[in-house]
């Protein structure tokens, strides 16, 4: 593995610590302070879903133009750094004593910074490795992200679980966790910032920003002729909707059905640990099976997970669910990313990854919003999970449609 590949993977180790915090400690802390203000569990889950939806919507709106701008020489690294700093500073700012509304606002800012940085980070994949190694490196990014994120998380968990015995206090321990995670994220980002060089770019004869709008319009027109790319994005939107919603809402849902905070934290730590070897295994399977077959298998796996979650009400069931998620989570995300990178023009990778991010973030927005609305209307989070299950079914058949389109295109 070359230096550029290692530095690229290391950023996944850094930002994954924030995502692990988002799926564990942050929603628990938020729901606890919301409960103290008299907000019911179903309502606080709905508000959490709305906050997650807002952050993804912001990036979905600005992502395409900025993604196109990132294809110009020198811009990808600058834009990546800007969003990365917004995310890191936002994460650290969660440590301030805030009411539940203020906490959600800061969370939206931090999540927007993270999501924005991923647009340019994903596009960097074409710069740091070759097409022959792209599946492997993409999977290693998720794999090492899972296991690496456990290091700061275990430190944070140790602070929280021993807070009462040490007299530090759970609230102080949780706030310290936000700072630890932000520092970890920053340190893991530095090697990529220091050594990254943009190899795939376009040359501009006019203002890069002006040309970005022109090229974006042209890409949106051209994509009608690239039916294999468009059909994949439609399928991706449907199945990744469920994946992102499960990642965003698992802890909040588990708390609603009565799973204790400690069980939630430890089970999701187990998810990270198991996800590491599973992502590596998916990488080895790409030598024997096509990425498309592995993606379809993962969609079926997630459908089973969402159906099982409908009757979840015991701690051991949540632990089992956490293990099942770990098996497929890294594989479906990494293979979707590398699969897309292989079917788009290399010199327009950021431009197309901007669209990829629209469909991904649009899916995350739709799923979390749908679950939030269903939870608030019915007073039960299970109706939201039922709606997510349907998306996996439609997504599976949509991916099959994409494969038929792809076969006709070449």
C-alpha positions, 0 to 999 in steps of 0.5 A: 500500500502506497503512502497516498493510499494510507493517508487517504485511509487515515482520514476515514479513521478520523471522521469515522470517530465522529460518525460513531459518536453520532450513532451512539453518544450524541443521540443518547445525550440529546435525548436525555437533555430533551427528556429533562425538558419534557419532550417525549421519546417519540417526539425527540426521535422525530426532532433528531430525524429532522435535524439529520435531514436538514444537515443532509439537505444543506449539503445536497443543495450546495454539493453539486456546484462545490463538487464541480468546482472541486474538479478545478486544479487546487480547489479540491484540497481547499474545499475539503479543508474548509468543510473538514474544519467546520465539522471538527470545530462543530464537534468540539463545540458540542461540549458547550452546555446547551439546551436541546434546541441549541445542541441540535443547531450545533449538531447540524453545523458539525454534520454539514461540515462532515458531509461536505468534506466527504464529497471531496474525500470520495473524489480524492480516491481517483487521485490516490490509487489505480482502477485495479486497486480502487475496490480494495482501497475503498473497502480498506478505508471503511474497514480501518475507519471502523476499527480506528474509530474505536480507539477514541470511542473506548476512551470516551466510553471509559470516561462516561461509564466510570463518571459516577465513581470518579465524581467527574459526572456523566455530563462532563464526561460526555462533553469531554468525549466531544473534544476527544473526538474532534482532536482525533479527527483533526490529527488523522486529517493532517497527513492527507492535507500535507501530502495530497496532490490533485492529479485528475482535474480540468483546466479553466479558461474563465472563472472556475466558479462560473465554469462550475455552474456551466459544467454542472448544467452540461453534466445534468444534460449529459447524464440523460445520455449516460443512462448507466450512470443515471440508473445506478444513482436511482438504485443507489438513492433507494437502497442507501436511503435505508442504510443511512437511516439505520446508521442515523436512527439506530440508537434513538430507535433502540432507546425508544423501545427500552434498550438501556444506554449502556447496552446501546453503547456497548452493542454499537462498539461491537458493531465497529469491531466486527465491521472491520474484518467483515469489510476486509472479507468483502474486499477479498470477495471482490476477487471471486465475485463481482461488486454488483453481486455483493451489493445486491447481497448486502441489500437483501441483508439489510432488508432482513435487518429492517424486518427483524427490527420491527419486533425488537424489544429486548437487549439481546435482540439489539446486540444481534441486530448490531452484529448483522449491521456490522456484516454488511455496513462497510461492504455496501458503502465502500463497494457503492463508492468504488463501483461508481468511481469506475463507471464515471469519467476520471477527469470529472470525478468530483463533478460526478461525485457531487451528483453521487452525494446529492443522491446519497444525501437526498436519500439520507434526508428522505429516510430520516425525515420519513422516520421522523414524520411517521414516529411523530404521527403514530407515536411509535418509531416502528412505523418508520422502520416499516417504511424503510423496509419497503425502500430496500425492496424497491432498491433491489429491483432498481439495481437489477434495472441498472445492470440491464441498462449497463449491459446495453451501454457497453 
